[in-house]
Amino acid sequence: MKLKKFMKTIGVIFGVLLLSVTLSACGKSSNAVKPYRIGVLRINDNIPLYVGEAEDFFKKEGVPIEIVEFNSTVDQQNAMEAGELDGVTTDLIVGALFKKGNCDVRAVATCLGATQEEGRFLVVSSPKSNLVDPKDLPHKPLAIAENTMMEYLVDQYSKELGMDPKDLQKVQFPKLLLRLESVLAGKDIQAAILPDPLAEIAVKNGAHVLIDDTKLKENYSQSVLLLSEKRIKEDKEGVHKFLTAYQKAEKALNENPDKYKDLAIEKANIPSQLANDYKVPHFTPQALPSEKDVERIMNWMLEKKLLDKPYSYEEMVYNGF
């Protein structure tokens, strides 16, 4: 009888322990932090994300990150709209179009472009062209990507330089590599807008620099990190920690760019002919788009009939720092 009673007691204790372990495991599962899935293209703008991942800055803040690489902006945007991502690096024009399509997002950080020196764009002409002055751009074939940041930029550049954007002969060349090849060939187009490092390749191959946006009076080009409104509302503390880690990565890059040069060359897909002279970009920590930036982009999108109504600064930008 004593043995039977003893075994019964052991059974109860074992059952309690098993239940405790099960509940504990369930608790851990429900409290596990969902990784931030960020969709990126292999360009300069995303280097801080890779540095933060390599240095475990995100993990140390308790906000794991999963960087999802895409080969095209279309695939990146489709994944975001399908709810497969928590965020993307892109620009405010794409952000507004996301919102229009019921994919509610807000910019939580400026990637490149907080200062005029960051994220350079050039308008270049073919080495075979006699087009060497920006004032001669009107009515000459100029390669852009319609209804994108590229078209917005050439419109703003032309206004600052005293030209009417309506006089620009814009030619649709959405693929950057094809645009580069075509402007160097000088057959179908005479000029093109290109971001670095493709702009630098064009210049090294004899293209004429018509407009360097780092030398204009105004700063027009910014890339941004967008997060879904759902993630922001559900996890404001987590968003703050995510941005803290992102800031640490930017500071680490700025303080020791040579340490991360090889990583940057790999992740930003820098061509081999530029690798030796490549300089890791500077990133401005804790930067957000200004109200002026947002208003100017909203006005342009309304003029282009890309939006039916403008979005306010608060609808477009979230300050989670």
Contacts in CASP RR format, 6 or more apart in sequence:
PFRMAT RR
TARGET T0000
AUTHOR 0000-0000-0000
METHOD contacts of the structure
MODEL  1
MKLKKFMKTIGVIFGVLLLSVTLSACGKSSNAVKPYRIGVLRINDNIPLY
VGEAEDFFKKEGVPIEIVEFNSTVDQQNAMEAGELDGVTTDLIVGALFKK
GNCDVRAVATCLGATQEEGRFLVVSSPKSNLVDPKDLPHKPLAIAENTMM
EYLVDQYSKELGMDPKDLQKVQFPKLLLRLESVLAGKDIQAAILPDPLAE
IAVKNGAHVLIDDTKLKENYSQSVLLLSEKRIKEDKEGVHKFLTAYQKAE
KALNENPDKYKDLAIEKANIPSQLANDYKVPHFTPQALPSEKDVERIMNW
MLEKKLLDKPYSYEEMVYNGF
33 62 0 8 1.000
33 63 0 8 1.000
33 64 0 8 1.000
35 64 0 8 1.000
35 65 0 8 1.000
35 66 0 8 1.000
36 58 0 8 1.000
36 63 0 8 1.000
36 64 0 8 1.000
36 65 0 8 1.000
36 66 0 8 1.000
36 86 0 8 1.000
36 87 0 8 1.000
36 227 0 8 1.000
36 231 0 8 1.000
36 242 0 8 1.000
37 66 0 8 1.000
37 68 0 8 1.000
37 84 0 8 1.000
37 85 0 8 1.000
37 86 0 8 1.000
37 87 0 8 1.000
38 49 0 8 1.000
38 65 0 8 1.000
38 66 0 8 1.000
38 67 0 8 1.000
38 68 0 8 1.000
38 85 0 8 1.000
38 86 0 8 1.000
38 87 0 8 1.000
38 88 0 8 1.000
38 89 0 8 1.000
38 225 0 8 1.000
39 67 0 8 1.000
39 68 0 8 1.000
39 69 0 8 1.000
39 70 0 8 1.000
39 76 0 8 1.000
39 79 0 8 1.000
39 80 0 8 1.000
39 85 0 8 1.000
39 87 0 8 1.000
39 88 0 8 1.000
39 89 0 8 1.000
40 46 0 8 1.000
40 49 0 8 1.000
40 67 0 8 1.000
40 68 0 8 1.000
40 69 0 8 1.000
40 70 0 8 1.000
40 76 0 8 1.000
40 88 0 8 1.000
40 89 0 8 1.000
41 69 0 8 1.000
41 70 0 8 1.000
41 71 0 8 1.000
41 72 0 8 1.000
41 73 0 8 1.000
41 76 0 8 1.000
41 89 0 8 1.000
42 69 0 8 1.000
42 267 0 8 1.000
42 268 0 8 1.000
42 269 0 8 1.000
43 195 0 8 1.000
43 268 0 8 1.000
43 269 0 8 1.000
44 112 0 8 1.000
44 119 0 8 1.000
44 196 0 8 1.000
44 197 0 8 1.000
44 264 0 8 1.000
44 268 0 8 1.000
44 281 0 8 1.000
45 89 0 8 1.000
45 111 0 8 1.000
45 112 0 8 1.000
45 119 0 8 1.000
45 223 0 8 1.000
46 67 0 8 1.000
46 89 0 8 1.000
46 111 0 8 1.000
46 267 0 8 1.000
46 268 0 8 1.000
47 253 0 8 1.000
47 260 0 8 1.000
47 263 0 8 1.000
47 264 0 8 1.000
47 267 0 8 1.000
47 268 0 8 1.000
47 280 0 8 1.000
47 281 0 8 1.000
47 283 0 8 1.000
48 111 0 8 1.000
48 246 0 8 1.000
48 249 0 8 1.000
48 250 0 8 1.000
48 253 0 8 1.000
48 283 0 8 1.000
49 65 0 8 1.000
49 67 0 8 1.000
49 89 0 8 1.000
49 246 0 8 1.000
49 249 0 8 1.000
50 67 0 8 1.000
50 263 0 8 1.000
50 264 0 8 1.000
50 267 0 8 1.000
51 57 0 8 1.000
51 249 0 8 1.000
51 252 0 8 1.000
51 253 0 8 1.000
51 260 0 8 1.000
51 263 0 8 1.000
52 58 0 8 1.000
52 65 0 8 1.000
52 245 0 8 1.000
52 246 0 8 1.000
52 248 0 8 1.000
52 249 0 8 1.000
52 252 0 8 1.000
53 65 0 8 1.000
53 67 0 8 1.000
54 263 0 8 1.000
55 248 0 8 1.000
55 249 0 8 1.000
55 252 0 8 1.000
57 245 0 8 1.000
57 246 0 8 1.000
57 248 0 8 1.000
57 249 0 8 1.000
57 252 0 8 1.000
58 64 0 8 1.000
58 65 0 8 1.000
58 242 0 8 1.000
58 245 0 8 1.000
58 246 0 8 1.000
59 65 0 8 1.000
60 245 0 8 1.000
61 241 0 8 1.000
61 242 0 8 1.000
61 244 0 8 1.000
61 245 0 8 1.000
62 238 0 8 1.000
62 241 0 8 1.000
63 238 0 8 1.000
63 241 0 8 1.000
63 242 0 8 1.000
63 245 0 8 1.000
65 242 0 8 1.000
65 245 0 8 1.000
68 79 0 8 1.000
68 84 0 8 1.000
68 85 0 8 1.000
70 76 0 8 1.000
70 79 0 8 1.000
73 90 0 8 1.000
73 94 0 8 1.000
76 88 0 8 1.000
76 90 0 8 1.000
77 88 0 8 1.000
77 90 0 8 1.000
77 94 0 8 1.000
77 98 0 8 1.000
79 85 0 8 1.000
80 87 0 8 1.000
80 88 0 8 1.000
80 98 0 8 1.000
80 103 0 8 1.000
80 105 0 8 1.000
80 226 0 8 1.000
80 228 0 8 1.000
81 98 0 8 1.000
81 101 0 8 1.000
81 103 0 8 1.000
83 103 0 8 1.000
83 228 0 8 1.000
85 228 0 8 1.000
86 227 0 8 1.000
86 228 0 8 1.000
86 231 0 8 1.000
87 105 0 8 1.000
87 225 0 8 1.000
87 226 0 8 1.000
87 227 0 8 1.000
87 228 0 8 1.000
87 231 0 8 1.000
88 94 0 8 1.000
88 225 0 8 1.000
88 226 0 8 1.000
89 111 0 8 1.000
89 223 0 8 1.000
89 224 0 8 1.000
89 225 0 8 1.000
89 226 0 8 1.000
90 223 0 8 1.000
90 224 0 8 1.000
90 226 0 8 1.000
91 149 0 8 1.000
91 222 0 8 1.000
91 223 0 8 1.000
91 224 0 8 1.000
92 107 0 8 1.000
92 222 0 8 1.000
92 224 0 8 1.000
92 289 0 8 1.000
92 293 0 8 1.000
92 294 0 8 1.000
92 297 0 8 1.000
92 316 0 8 1.000
93 147 0 8 1.000
93 148 0 8 1.000
93 149 0 8 1.000
93 152 0 8 1.000
93 297 0 8 1.000
93 301 0 8 1.000
93 306 0 8 1.000
94 148 0 8 1.000
94 149 0 8 1.000
94 226 0 8 1.000
95 105 0 8 1.000
95 107 0 8 1.000
95 224 0 8 1.000
95 226 0 8 1.000
95 316 0 8 1.000
96 297 0 8 1.000
96 298 0 8 1.000
96 301 0 8 1.000
96 306 0 8 1.000
96 307 0 8 1.000
96 311 0 8 1.000
96 316 0 8 1.000
97 306 0 8 1.000
98 104 0 8 1.000
98 105 0 8 1.000
98 226 0 8 1.000
99 105 0 8 1.000
99 311 0 8 1.000
99 315 0 8 1.000
99 316 0 8 1.000
100 306 0 8 1.000
100 307 0 8 1.000
100 308 0 8 1.000
103 228 0 8 1.000
104 228 0 8 1.000
104 229 0 8 1.000
104 230 0 8 1.000
105 226 0 8 1.000
105 227 0 8 1.000
105 228 0 8 1.000
105 229 0 8 1.000
106 226 0 8 1.000
106 227 0 8 1.000
106 229 0 8 1.000
106 232 0 8 1.000
106 315 0 8 1.000
106 316 0 8 1.000
106 317 0 8 1.000
106 318 0 8 1.000
107 224 0 8 1.000
107 225 0 8 1.000
107 226 0 8 1.000
107 288 0 8 1.000
107 289 0 8 1.000
107 316 0 8 1.000
107 317 0 8 1.000
107 318 0 8 1.000
108 224 0 8 1.000
108 225 0 8 1.000
108 226 0 8 1.000
108 227 0 8 1.000
108 232 0 8 1.000
108 239 0 8 1.000
108 243 0 8 1.000
108 288 0 8 1.000
108 317 0 8 1.000
108 318 0 8 1.000
108 320 0 8 1.000
109 224 0 8 1.000
109 225 0 8 1.000
109 243 0 8 1.000
109 246 0 8 1.000
109 286 0 8 1.000
109 287 0 8 1.000
109 288 0 8 1.000
110 222 0 8 1.000
110 223 0 8 1.000
110 224 0 8 1.000
110 225 0 8 1.000
110 284 0 8 1.000
110 287 0 8 1.000
110 288 0 8 1.000
110 289 0 8 1.000
111 222 0 8 1.000
111 223 0 8 1.000
111 224 0 8 1.000
111 225 0 8 1.000
111 283 0 8 1.000
112 118 0 8 1.000
112 119 0 8 1.000
112 222 0 8 1.000
112 223 0 8 1.000
112 281 0 8 1.000
112 283 0 8 1.000
113 119 0 8 1.000
113 219 0 8 1.000
113 221 0 8 1.000
113 222 0 8 1.000
113 223 0 8 1.000
113 284 0 8 1.000
113 287 0 8 1.000
114 222 0 8 1.000
114 283 0 8 1.000
114 284 0 8 1.000
114 287 0 8 1.000
115 219 0 8 1.000
115 282 0 8 1.000
115 284 0 8 1.000
116 213 0 8 1.000
116 214 0 8 1.000
116 216 0 8 1.000
116 219 0 8 1.000
117 214 0 8 1.000
117 282 0 8 1.000
118 281 0 8 1.000
118 282 0 8 1.000
118 283 0 8 1.000
118 284 0 8 1.000
119 195 0 8 1.000
119 196 0 8 1.000
119 221 0 8 1.000
119 223 0 8 1.000
119 281 0 8 1.000
120 195 0 8 1.000
120 196 0 8 1.000
120 199 0 8 1.000
120 212 0 8 1.000
120 213 0 8 1.000
120 214 0 8 1.000
121 153 0 8 1.000
121 193 0 8 1.000
121 194 0 8 1.000
121 195 0 8 1.000
121 196 0 8 1.000
121 199 0 8 1.000
121 213 0 8 1.000
121 221 0 8 1.000
122 193 0 8 1.000
122 194 0 8 1.000
122 196 0 8 1.000
122 199 0 8 1.000
122 202 0 8 1.000
122 203 0 8 1.000
122 209 0 8 1.000
122 210 0 8 1.000
122 211 0 8 1.000
122 212 0 8 1.000
122 213 0 8 1.000
123 134 0 8 1.000
123 137 0 8 1.000
123 142 0 8 1.000
123 154 0 8 1.000
123 157 0 8 1.000
123 191 0 8 1.000
123 192 0 8 1.000
123 193 0 8 1.000
123 194 0 8 1.000
123 209 0 8 1.000
123 210 0 8 1.000
123 211 0 8 1.000
124 183 0 8 1.000
124 191 0 8 1.000
124 192 0 8 1.000
124 194 0 8 1.000
124 199 0 8 1.000
124 202 0 8 1.000
124 203 0 8 1.000
124 207 0 8 1.000
124 208 0 8 1.000
124 209 0 8 1.000
124 210 0 8 1.000
125 131 0 8 1.000
125 132 0 8 1.000
125 183 0 8 1.000
125 190 0 8 1.000
125 191 0 8 1.000
125 207 0 8 1.000
125 208 0 8 1.000
125 210 0 8 1.000
126 183 0 8 1.000
126 184 0 8 1.000
126 185 0 8 1.000
126 186 0 8 1.000
126 189 0 8 1.000
126 190 0 8 1.000
126 191 0 8 1.000
126 207 0 8 1.000
126 208 0 8 1.000
127 184 0 8 1.000
127 186 0 8 1.000
127 205 0 8 1.000
127 206 0 8 1.000
127 207 0 8 1.000
127 208 0 8 1.000
128 185 0 8 1.000
128 186 0 8 1.000
129 186 0 8 1.000
129 190 0 8 1.000
129 191 0 8 1.000
129 208 0 8 1.000
131 137 0 8 1.000
131 140 0 8 1.000
131 190 0 8 1.000
131 191 0 8 1.000
131 208 0 8 1.000
131 210 0 8 1.000
132 208 0 8 1.000
132 210 0 8 1.000
133 210 0 8 1.000
134 157 0 8 1.000
134 161 0 8 1.000
134 163 0 8 1.000
134 210 0 8 1.000
134 211 0 8 1.000
135 161 0 8 1.000
135 163 0 8 1.000
137 158 0 8 1.000
137 163 0 8 1.000
137 168 0 8 1.000
137 191 0 8 1.000
137 210 0 8 1.000
138 163 0 8 1.000
138 164 0 8 1.000
138 167 0 8 1.000
138 168 0 8 1.000
138 169 0 8 1.000
139 167 0 8 1.000
139 169 0 8 1.000
140 169 0 8 1.000
140 190 0 8 1.000
140 191 0 8 1.000
141 169 0 8 1.000
141 171 0 8 1.000
141 188 0 8 1.000
141 189 0 8 1.000
141 190 0 8 1.000
141 191 0 8 1.000
142 154 0 8 1.000
142 168 0 8 1.000
142 169 0 8 1.000
142 170 0 8 1.000
142 171 0 8 1.000
142 189 0 8 1.000
142 190 0 8 1.000
142 191 0 8 1.000
142 192 0 8 1.000
142 193 0 8 1.000
143 171 0 8 1.000
143 173 0 8 1.000
143 179 0 8 1.000
143 182 0 8 1.000
143 183 0 8 1.000
143 189 0 8 1.000
143 191 0 8 1.000
143 192 0 8 1.000
143 193 0 8 1.000
144 150 0 8 1.000
144 151 0 8 1.000
144 154 0 8 1.000
144 170 0 8 1.000
144 171 0 8 1.000
144 172 0 8 1.000
144 173 0 8 1.000
144 192 0 8 1.000
144 193 0 8 1.000
145 151 0 8 1.000
145 172 0 8 1.000
145 173 0 8 1.000
145 174 0 8 1.000
146 170 0 8 1.000
146 172 0 8 1.000
146 174 0 8 1.000
147 304 0 8 1.000
147 306 0 8 1.000
148 174 0 8 1.000
149 221 0 8 1.000
150 193 0 8 1.000
151 170 0 8 1.000
151 304 0 8 1.000
152 220 0 8 1.000
152 297 0 8 1.000
152 300 0 8 1.000
153 193 0 8 1.000
153 213 0 8 1.000
153 220 0 8 1.000
153 221 0 8 1.000
154 165 0 8 1.000
154 168 0 8 1.000
154 170 0 8 1.000
154 193 0 8 1.000
155 165 0 8 1.000
155 168 0 8 1.000
155 300 0 8 1.000
156 218 0 8 1.000
156 220 0 8 1.000
156 296 0 8 1.000
156 300 0 8 1.000
157 211 0 8 1.000
157 213 0 8 1.000
157 216 0 8 1.000
157 220 0 8 1.000
158 164 0 8 1.000
158 165 0 8 1.000
158 167 0 8 1.000
158 168 0 8 1.000
159 165 0 8 1.000
160 216 0 8 1.000
160 217 0 8 1.000
160 218 0 8 1.000
161 211 0 8 1.000
171 188 0 8 1.000
171 189 0 8 1.000
173 179 0 8 1.000
173 182 0 8 1.000
173 189 0 8 1.000
173 192 0 8 1.000
176 194 0 8 1.000
176 195 0 8 1.000
176 198 0 8 1.000
177 198 0 8 1.000
179 189 0 8 1.000
179 192 0 8 1.000
179 194 0 8 1.000
179 198 0 8 1.000
180 192 0 8 1.000
180 194 0 8 1.000
180 198 0 8 1.000
180 201 0 8 1.000
180 202 0 8 1.000
182 188 0 8 1.000
182 189 0 8 1.000
182 192 0 8 1.000
183 189 0 8 1.000
183 190 0 8 1.000
183 191 0 8 1.000
183 192 0 8 1.000
183 194 0 8 1.000
183 202 0 8 1.000
183 207 0 8 1.000
184 202 0 8 1.000
184 205 0 8 1.000
184 206 0 8 1.000
184 207 0 8 1.000
191 210 0 8 1.000
192 202 0 8 1.000
194 202 0 8 1.000
197 268 0 8 1.000
197 270 0 8 1.000
197 271 0 8 1.000
197 274 0 8 1.000
197 278 0 8 1.000
200 274 0 8 1.000
201 271 0 8 1.000
201 273 0 8 1.000
201 274 0 8 1.000
203 209 0 8 1.000
204 273 0 8 1.000
204 274 0 8 1.000
213 219 0 8 1.000
213 220 0 8 1.000
213 221 0 8 1.000
220 296 0 8 1.000
222 289 0 8 1.000
222 293 0 8 1.000
224 289 0 8 1.000
225 246 0 8 1.000
227 239 0 8 1.000
227 318 0 8 1.000
231 239 0 8 1.000
232 239 0 8 1.000
232 318 0 8 1.000
236 320 0 8 1.000
239 318 0 8 1.000
239 320 0 8 1.000
240 320 0 8 1.000
240 321 0 8 1.000
243 286 0 8 1.000
243 320 0 8 1.000
243 321 0 8 1.000
244 321 0 8 1.000
247 285 0 8 1.000
247 286 0 8 1.000
247 321 0 8 1.000
250 283 0 8 1.000
250 284 0 8 1.000
250 285 0 8 1.000
251 285 0 8 1.000
252 259 0 8 1.000
252 260 0 8 1.000
253 260 0 8 1.000
253 280 0 8 1.000
253 282 0 8 1.000
253 283 0 8 1.000
254 282 0 8 1.000
254 283 0 8 1.000
254 285 0 8 1.000
257 264 0 8 1.000
257 279 0 8 1.000
257 280 0 8 1.000
258 280 0 8 1.000
260 280 0 8 1.000
261 278 0 8 1.000
261 280 0 8 1.000
264 270 0 8 1.000
264 278 0 8 1.000
264 280 0 8 1.000
265 275 0 8 1.000
265 278 0 8 1.000
270 278 0 8 1.000
286 321 0 8 1.000
288 317 0 8 1.000
288 319 0 8 1.000
288 321 0 8 1.000
289 316 0 8 1.000
289 317 0 8 1.000
291 313 0 8 1.000
294 311 0 8 1.000
294 313 0 8 1.000
294 316 0 8 1.000
294 317 0 8 1.000
295 310 0 8 1.000
295 313 0 8 1.000
298 307 0 8 1.000
298 310 0 8 1.000
298 311 0 8 1.000
299 310 0 8 1.000
301 307 0 8 1.000
301 310 0 8 1.000
302 309 0 8 1.000
302 310 0 8 1.000
END
